[in-house]
């Protein structure tokens, strides 16, 4: 009989508001791998920065085993964070991550957990991925770290993941690396997840990639829209970059997107502004500039016309919802206009 392998121990560092579905996907893949192999191949452990229970984004409180600072050695630690990816990244969190890295721990992150690794200085020289909505904010905060928009990414002692269902794909890849493709496929079948997706596959068929049969020239236009938010390109410049005439550009966007080039470009910029309002604490004026608006008032009018509320209203509503979820004992009155009256820009 072949000797039994040592159990692979994996730690999950939970930060407030972390996505509980990602934790469930990650641990259930390990459980099903153990179940189908007939051996305990994997063990998993939950940690927090202070050893206290952590409230997930869903409002559920998750018990942990210990503070991360008490962990002397573990092969792999994966960080899960929430919609405010830098809010809890203090020394009590970052120093233990640095210490573990020095002692050979492989470090990973799901979705915005990558911000903690970056703030700890543990991603220098590594390539990473994270959820596409948070990529612009990450690039602005850490411009020297190479970011790829893909499902998951293993780069030596770092593994990162976009979150969502990509969590399942990343864990299946981890199982495949440690115990073979056959077991990984058995686990995927257990999730009714017929095909284990590759790491380099794209995260989204989003507004920027709206149809499977989209014209390659249109894809080029959309990519340049996405890459040029702060200083928007003119229709002529977009057409030139795609190697087509302005008339063909207009025909393509109307046929495939149901819109004019510039109006669709505006929607791309407004969606990015919404993402920055959601994930960051950047002032509204800075977000307006980052998304190519000449003035904050122009941005506010466009945002209200598209989303039905001003940028400040959107941010204040999100924060009020957070407060009710994570501090329900306060029960504040839900005032959407604490700093400006209705109708203000």
WOKA-V735816 format. One record per residue. N is the residue number from 1. PHI is phi in whole degrees, -180 to 180 (none if undefined). Layout:
BEGIN
n->{N;N}
phi->{PHI;PHI}
END
This chain:
BEGIN
n->{1;2;3;4;5;6;7;8;9;10;11;12;13;14;15;16;17;18;19;20;21;22;23;24;25;26;27;28;29;30;31;32;33;34;35;36;37;38;39;40;41;42;43;44;45;46;47;48;49;50;51;52;53;54;55;56;57;58;59;60;61;62;63;64;65;66;67;68;69;70;71;72;73;74;75;76;77;78;79;80;81;82;83;84;85;86;87;88;89;90;91;92;93;94;95;96;97;98;99;100;101;102;103;104;105;106;107;108;109;110;111;112;113;114;115;116;117;118;119;120;121;122;123;124;125;126;127;128;129;130;131;132;133;134;135;136;137;138;139;140;141;142;143;144;145;146;147;148;149;150;151;152;153;154;155;156;157;158;159;160;161;162;163;164;165;166;167;168;169;170;171;172;173;174;175;176;177;178;179;180;181;182;183;184;185;186;187;188;189;190;191;192;193;194;195;196;197;198;199;200;201;202;203;204;205;206;207;208;209;210;211;212;213;214;215;216;217;218;219;220;221;222;223;224;225;226;227;228;229;230;231;232;233;234;235;236;237;238;239;240;241;242;243;244;245;246;247;248;249;250;251;252;253;254;255;256;257;258;259;260;261;262;263;264;265;266;267;268;269;270;271;272;273;274;275;276;277;278;279;280;281;282;283;284;285;286;287;288;289;290;291;292;293;294;295;296;297;298;299;300;301;302;303;304;305;306;307;308;309;310;311;312;313;314;315;316;317;318;319;320;321;322;323;324;325;326;327;328;329;330;331;332;333;334;335;336;337;338;339;340;341;342;343;344;345}
phi->{none;-67;-64;-74;-76;-66;-71;-78;-96;-125;-102;-115;-90;-100;-108;-51;76;-61;-77;-68;-62;-68;-65;-64;-59;-64;-76;-69;-62;-68;-63;-69;-63;-61;-62;-82;-84;81;-130;-87;-78;-128;-125;-138;-142;-107;-129;-133;-74;-126;82;-93;-56;-117;-88;-77;-60;-78;98;-76;-94;-110;-71;-122;-83;-169;-72;-60;-63;-87;-85;-86;-159;-161;-66;-144;-126;-116;-96;-119;-129;-117;-80;-114;-72;-116;-63;-109;-88;-100;-63;-64;-95;-75;-63;-62;-64;-63;-64;-62;-61;-63;-96;95;-69;-77;-116;-133;-153;-110;59;-78;-58;-64;-62;-64;-64;-66;-64;-78;74;-104;-118;-62;85;-108;-97;-138;-136;-161;-58;-58;-66;-94;-61;-59;-64;-64;-64;-68;-77;-134;-66;-91;-96;-74;-117;-122;-87;-149;-66;-154;-151;-104;-130;54;-90;-131;-134;-133;-148;-74;90;58;-68;-64;-60;-61;-63;-63;-67;-64;-65;-63;-62;-62;-65;-89;-137;100;-69;-64;-66;-59;-70;-60;-65;-59;-63;-63;-91;53;-118;-58;-118;-77;-74;-79;-61;-83;-67;-70;-74;-145;-108;-92;-58;-77;-131;-75;-139;-66;-102;-64;-65;-56;-67;-66;-60;-64;-60;-65;-63;-70;-60;-66;-86;-130;-92;-68;-124;-61;-82;-80;-55;-63;-66;-63;-63;-63;-66;-89;72;-132;-80;-62;-64;-67;-58;-64;-65;-64;-68;-70;-73;-94;-113;67;-154;-81;-57;-75;-71;-67;-58;-60;-65;-62;-67;-69;-65;-66;-62;-61;-62;-68;-63;-75;-93;-119;-106;-61;-58;-59;-63;-68;-66;-58;-65;-64;-106;85;-99;-71;-155;-62;-65;-64;-61;-61;-64;-66;-64;-64;-64;-87;-106;83;-156;-75;-57;-66;-60;-60;-66;-67;-65;-62;-69;-65;-63;-62;-63;-65;-77;-101;-137;-65;-68;-76;45;-72;-71;-83;-99;-84;-126;-73;-118;-152;-75;-53;95;-74;-72}
END
